[in-house]
Amino acid sequence: MLGRTTIKGKRSANLVTGLLIMAVAVLLVTGYAMSATMTPMTYTGKVVAIDSAAKTFTVQSVSLDRLTFGLHEGAKLLRCEKEVAFNDIKVGDEVSIRYQESAGRYIADNINLSPEKC
């Protein structure tokens, strides 16, 4: 009877240890992948399209590359150092964007719009 309890206890301990090792490995890999894609980057160009329903906008750089950005929750949109709303973005605005790439999407957290008149 004592031998059976000990074997079951060892199997349970081995199972728990194996699951913990797998969980730690998954967390490490996921954390590394997220840190690699969550590095803030900048992009500068001209707004060429706006999708108000999706709250996205497309920016074309001087090299003619185009990226479409969504907004991070709590993103700051600034014009003349004053906070503005998404609806204040206009096609033709020159913008400088700080963003992160996540799951193949570009998420802006800071957008500086060209000044109209300050």
PyMOL commands that set and color helices and strands:
alter all, ss='L'
color gray80, all
select helices_A, chain A and resi 2-37+86-88
alter helices_A, ss='H'
color red, helices_A
select strands_A, chain A and resi 41-51+56-60+66-79+82-83+94-102+105-113
alter strands_A, ss='S'
color yellow, strands_A
deselect
rebuild
show_as cartoon
